Amino acid sequence: MGGDKGPGANVAGAIKASRQGFEILLVGDEAVLREEIAEQGGLPPNVHLAHASEVVEMDDKAVSAARRKRDSSLRVSFELVSKGQAEAVVTMGNSGAAMASALFSCGRSPGVLRPAIASIFPGRQGPVVLLDSGASVDCKPEFLLQFGLMGAALVQAAFGERNPKLAVLSNGAEAEKGTDLTRSAAKLLAAAPGLSFAGYIEPHEVLEGNIRVVVTDGWTGNIMIKAAEGMALHIKSLVRDAAARNLISQAGALLLRPSLKSALAELDYSEYGGGLLLGVDAVSIIGHGAAEPNQIANALSFANRVAGARLLNEIRTSLATGQDATDAVEMPERAE
């Protein structure tokens, strides 16, 4: 029921994703969903309905709505995972309410201090996971350590890359740069067994190198992804405007069309359909509110992929491996 274009886009996205053969549950007001389904010619046999009488609106207060609207499509979705009747949740709705519903229904993964949203960018040398991108705004160094461990687990589960390189987002590569938070987090990550920690990384380097996991607090990460998405849209608009400027430009664009299409595809942040909510005991993707059916289908496909790769087990193993890092590092005292 969520998203600017839901439920129509969600139904269309589910139908598109269903061609891959896995089972999909559409959770929401059954009467409304059936109207959308009728307009789109019916459902494939592997797409099913689960009724939920309430909806969390985008302007609802997240925690209050998740607690009060127990029969909302968000809450019912996570209850289905909690009961073992589904393996993952995909939503284009209220991200705060999604996190609160996940925590109420499924709880945190064992040992997790704070959840994080992991956004995936198409880097030049492979996918880059940035976390946190909005779940936990005020962070401690220990949170960033766990973000790094969970991000590494995600890269291993989703992309099959063992021992991926990690870095902390900062305003310079030198060890003295950054803040008290980033410097302390860097010490913890460097001491964590099993992590390939590469130090600091500046924003302009994130998509260019071989760093697979970039760690930061939720405030900084959210600002970065919104700036990156805005810049990507701006660049695409500039290219299209330039190509349509005159007959010579149009002719040149026609010749360059395959190359331009390939280049612009590298700016497409919607390949995976949204960000993964890590640290809760459920696989969950929170998509963009303005998502189109293709993005929703991508999110469903990716959720099926990481659930099948046993992401939650990878996260538990990764956290257990790195849990002694805080004891091995002498942390500076922080003012309360």
JOMOWO-V556059 format. One record per residue. N is the residue number from 1. SS is DSSP state (alpha for helix, beta for strand, coil for the rest). NEAR is the number of other ideal C-beta (glycine too) atoms within 12 Angstrom. D_LAST is the distance of its C-alpha to the last C-alpha in Angstrom with 2 decimals. Layout:
n=N ss=SS near=NEAR d_last=D_LAST
n=N ss=SS near=NEAR d_last=D_LAST
This chain:
n=1 ss=coil near=41 d_last=42.05
n=2 ss=coil near=44 d_last=39.12
n=3 ss=coil near=39 d_last=39.19
n=4 ss=coil near=22 d_last=40.91
n=5 ss=coil near=25 d_last=44.23
n=6 ss=coil near=39 d_last=43.97
n=7 ss=coil near=36 d_last=45.70
n=8 ss=alpha near=29 d_last=48.61
n=9 ss=alpha near=33 d_last=46.84
n=10 ss=alpha near=44 d_last=45.24
n=11 ss=alpha near=39 d_last=48.68
n=12 ss=alpha near=31 d_last=50.21
n=13 ss=alpha near=42 d_last=47.50
n=14 ss=alpha near=42 d_last=48.00
n=15 ss=alpha near=30 d_last=51.76
n=16 ss=alpha near=26 d_last=51.33
n=17 ss=alpha near=36 d_last=49.03
n=18 ss=alpha near=29 d_last=51.41
n=19 ss=alpha near=17 d_last=53.98
n=20 ss=alpha near=22 d_last=52.01
n=21 ss=coil near=14 d_last=53.00
n=22 ss=coil near=26 d_last=49.82
n=23 ss=coil near=25 d_last=49.28
n=24 ss=beta near=38 d_last=47.29
n=25 ss=beta near=34 d_last=46.33
n=26 ss=beta near=45 d_last=46.06
n=27 ss=beta near=43 d_last=43.84
n=28 ss=beta near=39 d_last=44.37
n=29 ss=coil near=24 d_last=46.85
n=30 ss=alpha near=22 d_last=50.07
n=31 ss=alpha near=16 d_last=52.39
n=32 ss=alpha near=25 d_last=50.52
n=33 ss=alpha near=32 d_last=50.28
n=34 ss=alpha near=19 d_last=53.98
n=35 ss=alpha near=15 d_last=54.85
n=36 ss=alpha near=31 d_last=52.98
n=37 ss=alpha near=26 d_last=54.53
n=38 ss=alpha near=14 d_last=58.01
n=39 ss=alpha near=16 d_last=57.54
n=40 ss=coil near=25 d_last=56.64
n=41 ss=coil near=11 d_last=59.60
n=42 ss=coil near=15 d_last=58.10
n=43 ss=coil near=24 d_last=55.80
n=44 ss=coil near=22 d_last=56.50
n=45 ss=coil near=12 d_last=56.90
n=46 ss=coil near=19 d_last=53.53
n=47 ss=beta near=32 d_last=51.54
n=48 ss=beta near=22 d_last=51.01
n=49 ss=beta near=25 d_last=49.60
n=50 ss=beta near=29 d_last=47.02
n=51 ss=beta near=23 d_last=46.89
n=52 ss=coil near=34 d_last=43.75
n=53 ss=coil near=19 d_last=44.38
n=54 ss=beta near=24 d_last=41.11
n=55 ss=coil near=31 d_last=39.30
n=56 ss=coil near=42 d_last=35.67
n=57 ss=coil near=24 d_last=36.04
n=58 ss=coil near=24 d_last=33.96
n=59 ss=coil near=14 d_last=32.75
n=60 ss=coil near=26 d_last=31.78
n=61 ss=coil near=17 d_last=28.18
n=62 ss=alpha near=31 d_last=27.41
n=63 ss=alpha near=20 d_last=25.99
n=64 ss=alpha near=19 d_last=28.27
n=65 ss=alpha near=31 d_last=31.31
n=66 ss=alpha near=36 d_last=30.76
n=67 ss=alpha near=20 d_last=30.52
n=68 ss=alpha near=20 d_last=33.31
n=69 ss=coil near=29 d_last=35.78
n=70 ss=coil near=20 d_last=36.55
n=71 ss=coil near=24 d_last=39.80
n=72 ss=beta near=38 d_last=38.44
n=73 ss=alpha near=45 d_last=39.60
n=74 ss=alpha near=51 d_last=36.05
n=75 ss=alpha near=40 d_last=35.43
n=76 ss=alpha near=37 d_last=38.98
n=77 ss=alpha near=48 d_last=38.62
n=78 ss=alpha near=41 d_last=35.66
n=79 ss=alpha near=28 d_last=37.45
n=80 ss=alpha near=30 d_last=40.42
n=81 ss=alpha near=34 d_last=38.35
n=82 ss=alpha near=24 d_last=36.86
n=83 ss=coil near=15 d_last=40.45
n=84 ss=coil near=11 d_last=41.72
n=85 ss=coil near=18 d_last=43.94
n=86 ss=coil near=31 d_last=42.32
n=87 ss=coil near=32 d_last=40.46
n=88 ss=beta near=42 d_last=38.36
n=89 ss=beta near=47 d_last=37.33
n=90 ss=beta near=52 d_last=37.89
n=91 ss=beta near=53 d_last=36.86
n=92 ss=coil near=45 d_last=37.12
n=93 ss=coil near=48 d_last=35.35
n=94 ss=coil near=35 d_last=31.97
n=95 ss=alpha near=38 d_last=29.43
n=96 ss=alpha near=33 d_last=26.59
n=97 ss=alpha near=41 d_last=29.12
n=98 ss=alpha near=47 d_last=30.38
n=99 ss=alpha near=41 d_last=27.03
n=100 ss=alpha near=35 d_last=26.60
n=101 ss=alpha near=49 d_last=30.23
n=102 ss=alpha near=42 d_last=29.85
n=103 ss=alpha near=31 d_last=26.95
n=104 ss=alpha near=31 d_last=28.88
n=105 ss=alpha near=31 d_last=32.15
n=106 ss=alpha near=36 d_last=31.45
n=107 ss=coil near=21 d_last=27.91
n=108 ss=beta near=29 d_last=25.75
n=109 ss=coil near=34 d_last=27.39
n=110 ss=coil near=20 d_last=26.83
n=111 ss=coil near=25 d_last=23.57
n=112 ss=coil near=34 d_last=22.16
n=113 ss=coil near=26 d_last=18.44
n=114 ss=coil near=33 d_last=18.97
n=115 ss=coil near=42 d_last=22.31
n=116 ss=beta near=48 d_last=23.33
n=117 ss=beta near=41 d_last=26.33
n=118 ss=beta near=51 d_last=28.48
n=119 ss=beta near=45 d_last=30.78
n=120 ss=beta near=41 d_last=33.86
n=121 ss=beta near=37 d_last=35.54
n=122 ss=beta near=27 d_last=39.07
n=123 ss=beta near=30 d_last=38.56
n=124 ss=coil near=17 d_last=41.56
n=125 ss=coil near=20 d_last=41.52
n=126 ss=beta near=24 d_last=40.33
n=127 ss=beta near=34 d_last=37.71
n=128 ss=beta near=44 d_last=34.10
n=129 ss=beta near=49 d_last=31.26
n=130 ss=beta near=49 d_last=28.13
n=131 ss=beta near=50 d_last=25.09
n=132 ss=coil near=46 d_last=22.95
n=133 ss=coil near=43 d_last=24.86
n=134 ss=coil near=35 d_last=23.25
n=135 ss=coil near=43 d_last=22.15
n=136 ss=coil near=37 d_last=18.39
n=137 ss=coil near=23 d_last=16.98
n=138 ss=coil near=14 d_last=13.21
n=139 ss=coil near=34 d_last=13.25
n=140 ss=coil near=24 d_last=11.86
n=141 ss=alpha near=35 d_last=14.37
n=142 ss=alpha near=31 d_last=15.83
n=143 ss=alpha near=35 d_last=16.83
n=144 ss=alpha near=49 d_last=18.69
n=145 ss=alpha near=48 d_last=20.40
n=146 ss=alpha near=45 d_last=21.73
n=147 ss=alpha near=54 d_last=22.77
n=148 ss=alpha near=51 d_last=24.80
n=149 ss=alpha near=50 d_last=26.39
n=150 ss=alpha near=49 d_last=27.31
n=151 ss=alpha near=55 d_last=28.63
n=152 ss=alpha near=45 d_last=30.78
n=153 ss=alpha near=47 d_last=32.11
n=154 ss=alpha near=46 d_last=33.04
n=155 ss=alpha near=42 d_last=34.94
n=156 ss=alpha near=32 d_last=36.76
n=157 ss=alpha near=33 d_last=37.71
n=158 ss=alpha near=38 d_last=38.65
n=159 ss=alpha near=29 d_last=40.21
n=160 ss=coil near=17 d_last=41.20
n=161 ss=coil near=27 d_last=39.47
n=162 ss=coil near=17 d_last=38.31
n=163 ss=coil near=21 d_last=35.56
n=164 ss=coil near=37 d_last=34.60
n=165 ss=beta near=30 d_last=32.78
n=166 ss=beta near=45 d_last=29.11
n=167 ss=beta near=40 d_last=27.11
n=168 ss=beta near=48 d_last=23.76
n=169 ss=beta near=46 d_last=24.25
n=170 ss=beta near=33 d_last=23.54
n=171 ss=coil near=20 d_last=25.06
n=172 ss=coil near=20 d_last=27.07
n=173 ss=coil near=23 d_last=28.37
n=174 ss=coil near=14 d_last=27.29
n=175 ss=coil near=16 d_last=24.55
n=176 ss=coil near=15 d_last=22.71
n=177 ss=coil near=19 d_last=22.59
n=178 ss=coil near=30 d_last=19.99
n=179 ss=coil near=24 d_last=16.21
n=180 ss=alpha near=21 d_last=13.50
n=181 ss=alpha near=33 d_last=13.72
n=182 ss=alpha near=36 d_last=17.52
n=183 ss=alpha near=28 d_last=17.90
n=184 ss=alpha near=31 d_last=15.90
n=185 ss=alpha near=44 d_last=17.72
n=186 ss=alpha near=39 d_last=20.95
n=187 ss=alpha near=28 d_last=20.66
n=188 ss=alpha near=38 d_last=20.29
n=189 ss=alpha near=43 d_last=23.16
n=190 ss=alpha near=27 d_last=25.31
n=191 ss=alpha near=25 d_last=25.03
n=192 ss=coil near=35 d_last=25.75
n=193 ss=coil near=23 d_last=29.37
n=194 ss=coil near=25 d_last=31.76
n=195 ss=coil near=39 d_last=29.96
n=196 ss=beta near=26 d_last=31.70
n=197 ss=beta near=35 d_last=28.82
n=198 ss=beta near=26 d_last=30.05
n=199 ss=beta near=32 d_last=27.00
n=200 ss=beta near=32 d_last=26.15
n=201 ss=beta near=37 d_last=28.36
n=202 ss=beta near=25 d_last=28.86
n=203 ss=alpha near=29 d_last=29.69
n=204 ss=alpha near=17 d_last=33.35
n=205 ss=alpha near=24 d_last=33.84
n=206 ss=coil near=36 d_last=32.58
n=207 ss=coil near=31 d_last=36.05
n=208 ss=coil near=19 d_last=38.17
n=209 ss=coil near=21 d_last=37.46
n=210 ss=coil near=25 d_last=37.28
n=211 ss=coil near=39 d_last=33.55
n=212 ss=coil near=41 d_last=33.51
n=213 ss=beta near=50 d_last=29.82
n=214 ss=beta near=52 d_last=27.27
n=215 ss=beta near=54 d_last=23.59
n=216 ss=coil near=49 d_last=20.98
n=217 ss=coil near=38 d_last=18.40
n=218 ss=alpha near=38 d_last=20.12
n=219 ss=alpha near=21 d_last=19.78
n=220 ss=alpha near=34 d_last=21.36
n=221 ss=alpha near=38 d_last=23.84
n=222 ss=alpha near=28 d_last=25.03
n=223 ss=alpha near=21 d_last=25.68
n=224 ss=alpha near=34 d_last=27.54
n=225 ss=alpha near=36 d_last=29.81
n=226 ss=alpha near=20 d_last=30.70
n=227 ss=alpha near=20 d_last=31.58
n=228 ss=alpha near=30 d_last=33.59
n=229 ss=alpha near=26 d_last=35.43
n=230 ss=alpha near=16 d_last=36.26
n=231 ss=alpha near=20 d_last=37.55
n=232 ss=alpha near=25 d_last=39.63
n=233 ss=alpha near=21 d_last=41.27
n=234 ss=alpha near=15 d_last=41.92
n=235 ss=alpha near=20 d_last=43.59
n=236 ss=alpha near=23 d_last=45.72
n=237 ss=alpha near=16 d_last=46.81
n=238 ss=alpha near=17 d_last=47.74
n=239 ss=alpha near=24 d_last=49.79
n=240 ss=alpha near=19 d_last=51.63
n=241 ss=alpha near=15 d_last=52.38
n=242 ss=alpha near=18 d_last=53.70
n=243 ss=alpha near=25 d_last=55.85
n=244 ss=coil near=17 d_last=57.46
n=245 ss=coil near=15 d_last=58.08
n=246 ss=coil near=12 d_last=61.80
n=247 ss=alpha near=11 d_last=64.52
n=248 ss=alpha near=13 d_last=63.81
n=249 ss=alpha near=18 d_last=60.11
n=250 ss=alpha near=17 d_last=61.05
n=251 ss=alpha near=14 d_last=63.52
n=252 ss=alpha near=18 d_last=61.02
n=253 ss=alpha near=23 d_last=58.39
n=254 ss=alpha near=16 d_last=60.99
n=255 ss=alpha near=13 d_last=61.65
n=256 ss=alpha near=18 d_last=57.98
n=257 ss=alpha near=17 d_last=57.05
n=258 ss=alpha near=12 d_last=56.41
n=259 ss=alpha near=16 d_last=54.25
n=260 ss=alpha near=23 d_last=52.33
n=261 ss=alpha near=18 d_last=51.77
n=262 ss=alpha near=13 d_last=50.41
n=263 ss=alpha near=18 d_last=48.11
n=264 ss=alpha near=24 d_last=46.76
n=265 ss=alpha near=16 d_last=46.19
n=266 ss=coil near=24 d_last=43.60
n=267 ss=coil near=28 d_last=41.58
n=268 ss=coil near=25 d_last=41.74
n=269 ss=coil near=37 d_last=38.26
n=270 ss=coil near=32 d_last=39.83
n=271 ss=coil near=24 d_last=41.58
n=272 ss=coil near=37 d_last=39.34
n=273 ss=coil near=41 d_last=39.03
n=274 ss=beta near=44 d_last=35.25
n=275 ss=beta near=43 d_last=31.97
n=276 ss=beta near=53 d_last=31.43
n=277 ss=beta near=53 d_last=28.72
n=278 ss=beta near=54 d_last=27.49
n=279 ss=coil near=43 d_last=25.56
n=280 ss=beta near=39 d_last=27.55
n=281 ss=coil near=30 d_last=30.60
n=282 ss=coil near=43 d_last=33.05
n=283 ss=beta near=42 d_last=34.39
n=284 ss=beta near=50 d_last=33.68
n=285 ss=beta near=50 d_last=34.38
n=286 ss=beta near=47 d_last=33.11
n=287 ss=beta near=44 d_last=35.64
n=288 ss=coil near=35 d_last=36.02
n=289 ss=coil near=25 d_last=36.98
n=290 ss=coil near=20 d_last=40.00
n=291 ss=coil near=34 d_last=41.21
n=292 ss=coil near=26 d_last=44.95
n=293 ss=alpha near=31 d_last=46.89
n=294 ss=alpha near=23 d_last=46.89
n=295 ss=alpha near=34 d_last=43.09
n=296 ss=alpha near=44 d_last=42.94
n=297 ss=alpha near=37 d_last=45.55
n=298 ss=alpha near=32 d_last=43.52
n=299 ss=alpha near=43 d_last=40.44
n=300 ss=alpha near=47 d_last=42.60
n=301 ss=alpha near=32 d_last=44.22
n=302 ss=alpha near=39 d_last=40.98
n=303 ss=alpha near=43 d_last=39.50
n=304 ss=alpha near=32 d_last=42.70
n=305 ss=alpha near=30 d_last=42.47
n=306 ss=alpha near=40 d_last=38.96
n=307 ss=alpha near=29 d_last=39.59
n=308 ss=alpha near=20 d_last=42.79
n=309 ss=coil near=26 d_last=41.01
n=310 ss=coil near=20 d_last=38.83
n=311 ss=alpha near=40 d_last=35.51
n=312 ss=alpha near=35 d_last=33.55
n=313 ss=alpha near=21 d_last=35.06
n=314 ss=alpha near=33 d_last=34.19
n=315 ss=alpha near=44 d_last=30.51
n=316 ss=alpha near=26 d_last=30.49
n=317 ss=alpha near=23 d_last=32.22
n=318 ss=alpha near=41 d_last=29.95
n=319 ss=alpha near=36 d_last=26.73
n=320 ss=alpha near=22 d_last=28.44
n=321 ss=alpha near=25 d_last=29.47
n=322 ss=alpha near=36 d_last=26.08
n=323 ss=coil near=25 d_last=23.97
n=324 ss=coil near=18 d_last=24.10
n=325 ss=alpha near=32 d_last=22.61
n=326 ss=alpha near=27 d_last=19.03
n=327 ss=alpha near=15 d_last=20.62
n=328 ss=alpha near=17 d_last=22.71
n=329 ss=coil near=22 d_last=20.08
n=330 ss=coil near=11 d_last=17.86
n=331 ss=coil near=22 d_last=14.49
n=332 ss=coil near=14 d_last=12.48
n=333 ss=coil near=8 d_last=9.25
n=334 ss=coil near=14 d_last=6.27
n=335 ss=coil near=5 d_last=3.78
n=336 ss=coil near=4 d_last=0.00
